[in-house]
């Protein structure tokens, strides 16, 4: 059984996330892809992040019409900073040794892997599936920090999807349309709850 795992802040989740997940699901023959919103992303400590309840609900709305996608709220329910290694260890315990876990991430995120908590353990627990990103950093440092890693990752051969959560937040603050950048349900949720709107001075 092959299980995909796509983690992220999802602030907000957008069409790019869904396209990458579906590409991985179909190309790798995954039974399902778990979407794992981060509870307290340790790399973004000190940043202004939308409360987890909103990010979880937007993710739920975004994946509702795809039976191959499932929401996983382990990191939100766990106290303290969210670490990928903890999540993958829990999922390994849930699915057992017979399951193959595929952790889906962007090439830009892969560049930061050596500074993650227990990166070598993460690689032991799952295969890394890497989606292309425009302007991604050079990965030469990974050859020294984690020898052999680049030979083990799965490269997703797919078009570049240059949509970013930060860009969507900025568009909302500036009163611009985000139609077609996020699913309709997510667009309505953002509008109804006034998320990302610039505060009135």
TIRO-299359 format. One record per atom (N, C-alpha, C, CB): residue number from 1; residue in one letter; x, y, z. Coordinates in steps of 0.05 Angstrom, whole numbers. Glycine has a CB too. Example, Ala and Ser with C-alpha at 12.3 -4.5 7.8 and 13.67 -1.06 7.14 Angstrom:
BEGIN
- kekol,torke,u,v,w
- 1,A,264,-114,156
- 1,A,246,-90,156
- 1,A,264,-66,156
- 1,A,226,-89,181
- 2,S,257,-45,142
- 2,S,273,-21,143
- 2,S,258,1,157
- 2,S,282,-12,114
// end
This chain:
BEGIN
- kekol,torke,u,v,w
- 1,X,17,-24,0
- 1,X,0,0,0
- 1,X,18,25,0
- 1,X,-19,0,25
- 2,X,13,42,-20
- 2,X,29,67,-22
- 2,X,12,91,-12
- 2,X,38,71,-51
- 3,X,23,106,7
- 3,X,9,128,18
- 3,X,26,154,14
- 3,X,4,124,49
- 4,X,14,174,3
- 4,X,27,200,0
- 4,X,21,218,24
- 4,X,18,214,-26
- 5,X,40,235,30
- 5,X,37,254,52
- 5,X,45,282,42
- 5,X,53,245,78
- 6,X,27,301,43
- 6,X,33,328,36
- 6,X,28,346,59
- 6,X,16,337,11
- 7,X,50,355,72
- 7,X,48,373,94
- 7,X,52,402,86
- 7,X,67,365,116
- 8,X,43,420,103
- 8,X,47,448,97
- 8,X,32,466,116
- 8,X,40,454,69
- 9,X,38,491,116
- 9,X,23,510,132
- 9,X,-5,514,120
- 9,X,37,538,133
- 10,X,-8,512,93
- 10,X,-33,515,80
- 10,X,-47,541,88
- 10,X,-52,491,86
- 11,X,-34,563,84
- 11,X,-44,589,93
- 11,X,-46,609,70
- 11,X,-25,600,116
- 12,X,-64,605,51
- 12,X,-84,583,49
- 12,X,-74,561,31
- 12,X,-111,594,40
- 13,X,-88,538,32
- 13,X,-84,517,12
- 13,X,-94,528,-15
- 13,X,-100,491,20
- 14,X,-80,520,-37
- 14,X,-87,531,-63
- 14,X,-86,509,-84
- 14,X,-69,554,-70
- 15,X,-93,517,-109
- 15,X,-95,498,-131
- 15,X,-68,484,-136
- 15,X,-104,513,-156
- 16,X,-46,498,-132
- 16,X,-20,486,-136
- 16,X,-16,462,-118
- 16,X,2,507,-130
- 17,X,-24,464,-93
- 17,X,-22,441,-74
- 17,X,-37,417,-85
- 17,X,-32,449,-46
- 18,X,-61,423,-95
- 18,X,-78,401,-104
- 18,X,-67,388,-130
- 18,X,-107,412,-110
- 19,X,-56,404,-148
- 19,X,-45,393,-172
- 19,X,-21,376,-166
- 19,X,-37,416,-191
- 20,X,-3,385,-149
- 20,X,20,369,-142
- 20,X,11,342,-129
- 20,X,38,384,-122
- 21,X,-8,344,-111
- 21,X,-18,319,-97
- 21,X,-30,300,-117
- 21,X,-38,326,-76
- 22,X,-45,310,-136
- 22,X,-58,292,-155
- 22,X,-38,280,-175
- 22,X,-80,308,-171
- 23,X,-18,296,-182
- 23,X,4,286,-199
- 23,X,18,263,-185
- 23,X,23,308,-207
- 24,X,25,267,-160
- 24,X,38,246,-145
- 24,X,21,222,-142
- 24,X,47,256,-117
- 25,X,-5,226,-136
- 25,X,-23,203,-132
- 25,X,-25,186,-157
- 25,X,-51,214,-124
- 26,X,-29,199,-180
- 26,X,-33,183,-204
- 26,X,-7,172,-215
- 26,X,-46,201,-225
- 27,X,15,187,-214
- 27,X,40,178,-226
- 27,X,53,156,-209
- 27,X,59,201,-229
- 28,X,49,157,-183
- 28,X,62,137,-165
- 28,X,43,115,-156
- 28,X,74,152,-141
- 29,X,18,116,-165
- 29,X,-1,96,-157
- 29,X,-7,96,-128
- 29,X,9,69,-165
- 30,X,-10,119,-116
- 30,X,-16,122,-87
- 30,X,-45,115,-81
- 30,X,-9,150,-77
- 31,X,-49,100,-60
- 31,X,-76,94,-51
- 31,X,-91,119,-43
- 31,X,-76,74,-28
- 32,X,-77,137,-29
- 32,X,-88,163,-21
- 32,X,-65,182,-15
- 32,X,-107,159,3
- 33,X,-72,208,-14
- 33,X,-54,228,-5
- 33,X,-65,241,20
- 33,X,-48,249,-28
- 34,X,-49,241,41
- 34,X,-58,254,66
- 34,X,-48,283,65
- 34,X,-46,239,91
- 35,X,-66,302,71
- 35,X,-59,330,73
- 35,X,-56,336,103
- 35,X,-81,349,60
- 36,X,-33,345,110
- 36,X,-26,349,139
- 36,X,-20,378,145
- 36,X,-2,331,147
- 37,X,-40,394,153
- 37,X,-35,422,161
- 37,X,-17,423,185
- 37,X,-61,437,166
- 38,X,3,440,184
- 38,X,22,443,207
- 38,X,8,456,230
- 38,X,47,459,198
- 39,X,13,447,254
- 39,X,2,460,277
- 39,X,17,485,284
- 39,X,2,440,301
- 40,X,42,481,292
- 40,X,61,503,298
- 40,X,86,499,282
- 40,X,67,505,329
- 41,X,87,507,257
- 41,X,110,503,240
- 41,X,135,516,252
- 41,X,106,513,212
- 42,X,155,499,260
- 42,X,178,510,274
- 42,X,195,529,258
- 42,X,195,487,284
- 43,X,195,525,231
- 43,X,211,542,214
- 43,X,198,570,211
- 43,X,215,530,187
- 44,X,173,572,220
- 44,X,159,598,217
- 44,X,152,610,244
- 44,X,134,594,200
- 45,X,166,601,265
- 45,X,161,613,291
- 45,X,166,643,291
- 45,X,178,599,313
- 46,X,148,658,301
- 46,X,150,687,301
- 46,X,135,699,278
- 46,X,179,694,300
- 47,X,127,683,259
- 47,X,112,693,236
- 47,X,82,695,243
- 47,X,116,675,211
- 48,X,68,712,229
- 48,X,39,716,233
- 48,X,25,695,217
- 48,X,30,745,226
- 49,X,16,673,230
- 49,X,3,651,217
- 49,X,-27,650,224
- 49,X,17,624,224
- 50,X,-43,645,205
- 50,X,-72,643,210
- 50,X,-78,620,229
- 50,X,-87,638,183
- 51,X,-96,624,248
- 51,X,-103,602,267
- 51,X,-108,576,254
- 51,X,-127,610,284
- 52,X,-100,554,267
- 52,X,-102,528,255
- 52,X,-130,519,248
- 52,X,-90,507,274
- 53,X,-150,528,263
- 53,X,-177,520,257
- 53,X,-186,529,229
- 53,X,-197,530,278
- 54,X,-177,553,221
- 54,X,-184,563,194
- 54,X,-168,548,173
- 54,X,-178,593,193
- 55,X,-143,543,178
- 55,X,-126,530,158
- 55,X,-136,501,154
- 55,X,-97,530,166
- 56,X,-144,488,175
- 56,X,-155,461,173
- 56,X,-181,461,157
- 56,X,-159,448,201
- 57,X,-198,479,163
- 57,X,-224,480,149
- 57,X,-221,486,120
- 57,X,-243,500,162
- 58,X,-202,504,113
- 58,X,-197,509,85
- 58,X,-187,485,70
- 58,X,-177,533,81
- 59,X,-169,470,84
- 59,X,-159,445,72
- 59,X,-181,425,68
- 59,X,-136,433,89
- 60,X,-199,423,88
- 60,X,-221,404,86
- 60,X,-239,411,62
- 60,X,-238,405,112
- 61,X,-245,436,59
- 61,X,-261,445,36
- 61,X,-247,439,9
- 61,X,-268,474,39
- 62,X,-221,444,9
- 62,X,-206,441,-16
- 62,X,-206,413,-27
- 62,X,-178,451,-12
- 63,X,-204,393,-9
- 63,X,-201,365,-18
- 63,X,-226,349,-17
- 63,X,-180,352,-1
- 64,X,-248,362,-10
- 64,X,-273,347,-5
- 64,X,-283,331,-29
- 64,X,-295,366,3
- 65,X,-278,340,-54
- 65,X,-289,327,-77
- 65,X,-270,306,-89
- 65,X,-296,347,-98
- 66,X,-247,300,-76
- 66,X,-229,281,-87
- 66,X,-227,257,-67
- 66,X,-201,293,-91
- 67,X,-238,234,-74
- 67,X,-237,211,-56
- 67,X,-209,200,-51
- 67,X,-254,189,-67
- 68,X,-189,209,-67
- 68,X,-162,200,-63
- 68,X,-146,218,-44
- 68,X,-148,199,-89
- 69,X,-159,239,-34
- 69,X,-147,257,-15
- 69,X,-160,254,13
- 69,X,-149,287,-25
- 70,X,-144,256,34
- 70,X,-155,254,61
- 70,X,-141,274,79
- 70,X,-153,225,72
- 71,X,-156,286,97
- 71,X,-145,305,116
- 71,X,-134,291,140
- 71,X,-166,325,125
- 72,X,-110,299,149
- 72,X,-97,288,173
- 72,X,-90,311,192
- 72,X,-72,271,165
- 73,X,-101,311,215
- 73,X,-98,334,234
- 73,X,-79,327,257
- 73,X,-124,343,244
- 74,X,-61,308,253
- 74,X,-43,300,274
- 74,X,-26,323,285
- 74,X,-25,278,264
- 75,X,-16,339,267
- 75,X,3,361,275
- 75,X,-12,383,290
- 75,X,17,372,251
- 76,X,-37,388,282
- 76,X,-53,408,295
- 76,X,-60,399,323
- 76,X,-78,414,279
- 77,X,-66,374,327
- 77,X,-74,363,353
- 77,X,-50,358,371
- 77,X,-89,337,349
- 78,X,-26,357,360
- 78,X,-2,352,376
- 78,X,7,379,389
- 78,X,21,340,359
- 79,X,15,378,414
- 79,X,25,402,428
- 79,X,54,407,420
- 79,X,23,398,458
- 80,X,61,432,419
- 80,X,89,440,412
- 80,X,93,443,383
- 80,X,108,419,424
- 81,X,118,449,375
- 81,X,124,453,347
- 81,X,119,428,330
- 81,X,154,462,344
- 82,X,113,433,304
- 82,X,107,410,286
- 82,X,133,402,272
- 82,X,85,418,265
- 83,X,140,377,275
- 83,X,164,366,262
- 83,X,156,343,244
- 83,X,185,357,283
- 84,X,166,343,220
- 84,X,159,322,201
- 84,X,167,294,211
- 84,X,173,326,174
- 85,X,189,292,225
- 85,X,198,265,234
- 85,X,178,254,254
- 85,X,225,268,247
- 86,X,166,270,271
- 86,X,146,260,290
- 86,X,122,250,275
- 86,X,139,282,310
- 87,X,113,265,255
- 87,X,89,257,240
- 87,X,94,231,225
- 87,X,81,279,221
- 88,X,117,229,212
- 88,X,123,205,197
- 88,X,126,181,215
- 88,X,148,209,180
- 89,X,136,184,239
- 89,X,138,162,257
- 89,X,110,153,266
- 89,X,155,169,282
- 90,X,92,172,271
- 90,X,65,165,278
- 90,X,51,150,256
- 90,X,49,190,287
- 91,X,55,161,231
- 91,X,42,148,208
- 91,X,53,120,203
- 91,X,45,165,183
- 92,X,79,117,207
- 92,X,91,90,204
- 92,X,78,71,224
- 92,X,121,91,208
- 93,X,74,80,249
- 93,X,61,64,269
- 93,X,32,57,261
- 93,X,62,77,295
- 94,X,18,76,249
- 94,X,-9,72,241
- 94,X,-12,52,218
- 94,X,-22,98,233
- 95,X,4,56,197
- 95,X,1,39,173
- 95,X,18,14,173
- 95,X,9,56,149
- 96,X,38,12,191
- 96,X,54,-12,193
- 96,X,77,-12,172
- 96,X,37,-36,189
- 97,X,94,-32,175
- 97,X,117,-34,158
- 97,X,111,-42,130
- 97,X,136,-54,170
- 98,X,87,-52,124
- 98,X,81,-61,97
- 98,X,74,-37,79
- 98,X,57,-80,98
- 99,X,68,-14,91
- 99,X,60,9,75
- 99,X,86,24,66
- 99,X,42,28,91
- 100,X,84,36,42
- 100,X,106,53,33
- 100,X,96,82,34
- 100,X,114,46,3
- 101,X,111,98,49
- 101,X,103,126,53
- 101,X,119,144,34
- 101,X,107,135,82
- 102,X,105,162,21
- 102,X,118,181,3
- 102,X,112,209,12
- 102,X,108,177,-27
- 103,X,133,223,20
- 103,X,130,251,30
- 103,X,134,270,7
- 103,X,150,257,54
- 104,X,114,286,1
- 104,X,114,304,-22
- 104,X,122,332,-14
- 104,X,86,304,-36
- 105,X,141,343,-28
- 105,X,150,370,-21
- 105,X,161,384,-46
- 105,X,172,369,1
- 106,X,164,410,-44
- 106,X,175,425,-66
- 106,X,205,425,-65
- 106,X,165,454,-65
- 107,X,217,430,-88
- 107,X,247,430,-90
- 107,X,259,451,-71
- 107,X,255,435,-119
- 108,X,245,473,-68
- 108,X,255,494,-50
- 108,X,255,485,-21
- 108,X,237,520,-53
- 109,X,235,470,-13
- 109,X,234,459,14
- 109,X,256,438,18
- 109,X,206,447,20
- 110,X,261,422,-2
- 110,X,281,401,-1
- 110,X,308,413,6
- 110,X,283,386,-27
- 111,X,314,437,-3
- 111,X,339,450,2
- 111,X,345,455,32
- 111,X,341,477,-13
- 112,X,323,457,47
- 112,X,326,462,76
- 112,X,327,436,93
- 112,X,303,479,86
- 113,X,326,413,79
- 113,X,324,387,94
- 113,X,346,383,115
- 113,X,325,365,74
- 114,X,371,391,110
- 114,X,391,386,130
- 114,X,387,399,157
- 114,X,418,394,119
- 115,X,371,421,158
- 115,X,366,435,183
- 115,X,340,425,197
- 115,X,365,465,178
- 116,X,327,406,185
- 116,X,303,395,198
- 116,X,311,378,222
- 116,X,287,377,177
- 117,X,292,372,239
- 117,X,296,354,261
- 117,X,300,326,250
- 117,X,273,356,282
- 118,X,322,313,257
- 118,X,329,286,249
- 118,X,323,280,219
- 118,X,313,267,266
- 119,X,336,295,201
- 119,X,331,291,173
- 119,X,338,263,163
- 119,X,347,311,157
- 120,X,358,251,174
- 120,X,365,224,165
- 120,X,343,204,172
- 120,X,392,215,178
- 121,X,331,209,195
- 121,X,308,191,204
- 121,X,284,195,185
- 121,X,300,197,233
- 122,X,279,220,177
- 122,X,257,225,158
- 122,X,261,209,133
- 122,X,256,255,151
- 123,X,285,209,122
- 123,X,291,194,97
- 123,X,289,164,101
- 123,X,319,201,88
- 124,X,294,154,125
- 124,X,290,126,131
- 124,X,261,118,131
- 124,X,303,119,157
- 125,X,244,136,140
- 125,X,216,130,144
- 125,X,200,132,118
- 125,X,204,149,164
- 126,X,210,147,98
- 126,X,194,151,74
- 126,X,211,157,50
- 126,X,174,174,79
- 127,X,199,156,26
- 127,X,212,165,2
- 127,X,204,195,-2
- 127,X,205,148,-23
- 128,X,223,211,-10
- 128,X,217,239,-16
- 128,X,209,242,-45
- 128,X,242,257,-9
- 129,X,187,256,-49
- 129,X,176,261,-76
- 129,X,178,291,-80
- 129,X,147,250,-80
- 130,X,193,300,-100
- 130,X,200,328,-102
- 130,X,187,340,-127
- 130,X,230,332,-104
- 131,X,171,361,-123
- 131,X,159,376,-145
- 131,X,176,400,-153
- 131,X,130,386,-136
- 132,X,177,406,-178
- 132,X,194,429,-187
- 132,X,183,456,-178
- 132,X,196,429,-217
- 133,X,201,474,-172
- 133,X,194,502,-165
- 133,X,212,520,-180
- 133,X,195,506,-134
- 134,X,201,542,-191
- 134,X,217,561,-206
- 134,X,236,576,-187
- 134,X,199,581,-220
- 135,X,261,579,-195
- 135,X,280,594,-179
- 135,X,289,580,-154
- 135,X,269,620,-172
- 136,X,287,553,-153
- 136,X,295,538,-130
- 136,X,325,540,-125
- 136,X,286,509,-132
- 137,X,333,538,-100
- 137,X,361,540,-93
- 137,X,376,515,-103
- 137,X,364,543,-63
- 138,X,402,519,-106
- 138,X,420,497,-114
- 138,X,420,476,-92
- 138,X,448,508,-119
- 139,X,421,451,-101
- 139,X,420,428,-82
- 139,X,447,415,-78
- 139,X,400,408,-92
- 140,X,469,428,-88
- 140,X,495,416,-85
- 140,X,503,411,-56
- 140,X,516,434,-98
- 141,X,493,428,-38
- 141,X,500,425,-10
- 141,X,489,399,2
- 141,X,490,448,6
- 142,X,467,388,-11
- 142,X,456,363,-1
- 142,X,474,340,-5
- 142,X,429,358,-14
- 143,X,491,341,-26
- 143,X,509,319,-31
- 143,X,529,316,-9
- 143,X,524,323,-58
- 144,X,537,338,4
- 144,X,556,337,26
- 144,X,541,331,52
- 144,X,571,363,28
- 145,X,519,345,56
- 145,X,504,342,82
- 145,X,491,315,84
- 145,X,483,364,84
- 146,X,481,304,62
- 146,X,466,278,63
- 146,X,474,262,38
- 146,X,435,283,64
- 147,X,498,250,39
- 147,X,507,235,15
- 147,X,487,213,6
- 147,X,534,222,21
- 148,X,483,212,-20
- 148,X,465,192,-32
- 148,X,436,200,-33
- 148,X,467,167,-16
- 149,X,429,222,-19
- 149,X,400,230,-18
- 149,X,389,236,-46
- 149,X,397,254,-1
- 150,X,404,250,-62
- 150,X,393,259,-88
- 150,X,388,235,-107
- 150,X,412,278,-102
- 151,X,401,212,-101
- 151,X,397,188,-117
- 151,X,372,173,-109
- 151,X,421,170,-115
- 152,X,362,180,-85
- 152,X,339,165,-74
- 152,X,312,180,-78
- 152,X,343,161,-44
- 153,X,313,206,-83
- 153,X,288,220,-85
- 153,X,274,214,-111
- 153,X,293,251,-82
- 154,X,247,218,-110
- 154,X,231,215,-134
- 154,X,225,243,-145
- 154,X,204,199,-128
- 155,X,233,248,-170
- 155,X,228,274,-182
- 155,X,201,272,-197
- 155,X,251,282,-201
- 156,X,183,291,-191
- 156,X,157,292,-205
- 156,X,162,307,-231
- 156,X,135,305,-188
- 157,X,158,294,-253
- 157,X,161,306,-279
- 157,X,134,319,-287
- 157,X,170,285,-301
- 158,X,131,344,-280
- 158,X,106,358,-284
- 158,X,111,388,-289
- 158,X,88,355,-259
- 159,X,91,402,-300
- 159,X,95,431,-305
- 159,X,99,446,-279
- 159,X,71,442,-321
- 160,X,113,469,-281
- 160,X,116,486,-258
- 160,X,89,499,-251
- 160,X,137,508,-264
- 161,X,81,499,-226
- 161,X,57,511,-217
- 161,X,65,534,-198
- 161,X,37,491,-202
- 162,X,66,558,-209
- 162,X,77,580,-193
- 162,X,54,596,-180
- 162,X,93,599,-211
- 163,X,42,583,-160
- 163,X,22,596,-143
- 163,X,33,595,-115
- 163,X,-7,583,-146
- 164,X,31,616,-100
- 164,X,41,616,-73
- 164,X,20,626,-53
- 164,X,67,633,-71
- 165,X,21,615,-29
- 165,X,2,624,-9
- 165,X,7,653,-2
- 165,X,5,606,16
- 166,X,33,661,-1
- 166,X,39,689,6
- 166,X,28,708,-15
- 166,X,69,693,9
- 167,X,29,700,-40
- 167,X,18,716,-62
- 167,X,-12,719,-60
- 167,X,26,705,-88
- 168,X,-25,697,-52
- 168,X,-54,698,-48
- 168,X,-62,716,-25
- 168,X,-65,669,-44
- 169,X,-47,714,-3
- 169,X,-53,732,19
- 169,X,-50,761,11
- 169,X,-35,725,43
- 170,X,-30,767,-4
- 170,X,-25,794,-13
- 170,X,-47,804,-31
- 170,X,2,796,-27
- 171,X,-57,787,-49
- 171,X,-79,794,-67
- 171,X,-104,801,-51
- 171,X,-84,771,-87
- 172,X,-110,784,-30
- 172,X,-133,790,-14
- 172,X,-130,817,0
- 172,X,-138,767,7
- 173,X,-107,822,11
- 173,X,-102,847,25
- 173,X,-106,871,6
- 173,X,-74,848,37
- 174,X,-99,867,-19
- 174,X,-101,888,-39
- 174,X,-128,889,-53
- 174,X,-79,886,-59
- 175,X,-147,872,-44
- 175,X,-173,872,-56
- 175,X,-175,860,-84
- 175,X,-184,900,-57
- 176,X,-155,843,-91
- 176,X,-154,831,-117
- 176,X,-167,803,-117
- 176,X,-125,828,-127
- 177,X,-176,794,-140
- 177,X,-189,768,-143
- 177,X,-169,745,-138
- 177,X,-202,766,-170
- 178,X,-179,724,-125
- 178,X,-163,700,-122
- 178,X,-178,676,-135
- 178,X,-157,693,-92
- 179,X,-197,683,-152
- 179,X,-212,662,-166
- 179,X,-193,647,-184
- 179,X,-234,675,-183
- 180,X,-196,620,-184
- 180,X,-179,601,-199
- 180,X,-152,597,-187
- 180,X,-176,611,-228
- 181,X,-145,611,-165
- 181,X,-120,606,-151
- 181,X,-126,587,-127
- 181,X,-108,632,-141
- 182,X,-150,588,-117
- 182,X,-159,570,-96
- 182,X,-186,558,-104
- 182,X,-161,585,-68
- 183,X,-193,535,-92
- 183,X,-220,524,-98
- 183,X,-242,543,-90
- 183,X,-223,497,-84
- 184,X,-265,541,-102
- 184,X,-287,559,-96
- 184,X,-295,559,-67
- 184,X,-311,552,-113
- 185,X,-295,536,-55
- 185,X,-302,534,-26
- 185,X,-283,549,-9
- 185,X,-304,505,-18
- 186,X,-257,548,-16
- 186,X,-237,562,0
- 186,X,-240,592,-5
- 186,X,-209,553,-9
- 187,X,-245,600,-29
- 187,X,-250,629,-35
- 187,X,-273,640,-19
- 187,X,-255,633,-65
- 188,X,-295,625,-18
- 188,X,-318,634,-2
- 188,X,-311,635,27
- 188,X,-342,615,-7
- 189,X,-297,615,37
- 189,X,-290,615,66
- 189,X,-273,639,73
- 189,X,-275,588,73
- 190,X,-253,645,57
- 190,X,-236,668,62
- 190,X,-252,694,62
- 190,X,-214,670,40
- 191,X,-271,696,44
- 191,X,-288,720,42
- 191,X,-307,722,66
- 191,X,-304,720,16
- 192,X,-320,700,73
- 192,X,-339,700,95
- 192,X,-326,705,122
- 192,X,-353,673,96
- 193,X,-301,697,126
- 193,X,-288,700,152
- 193,X,-269,723,152
- 193,X,-274,675,159
- 194,X,-267,737,130
- 194,X,-250,761,130
- 194,X,-220,755,134
- 194,X,-259,781,150
- 195,X,-212,731,125
- 195,X,-184,723,129
- 195,X,-166,738,109
- 195,X,-180,693,126
- 196,X,-144,747,118
- 196,X,-123,760,102
- 196,X,-131,789,94
- 196,X,-119,745,76
- 197,X,-154,799,102
- 197,X,-161,826,95
- 197,X,-144,845,112
- 197,X,-192,831,100
- 198,X,-135,866,99
- 198,X,-118,886,114
- 198,X,-134,899,136
- 198,X,-108,908,94
- 199,X,-123,902,160
- 199,X,-138,914,182
- 199,X,-144,943,176
- 199,X,-121,913,208
- 200,X,-168,951,186
- 200,X,-176,979,182
- 200,X,-161,997,202
- 200,X,-207,982,186
- 201,X,-148,1018,191
- 201,X,-133,1036,208
- 201,X,-150,1059,218
- 201,X,-109,1046,192
// end
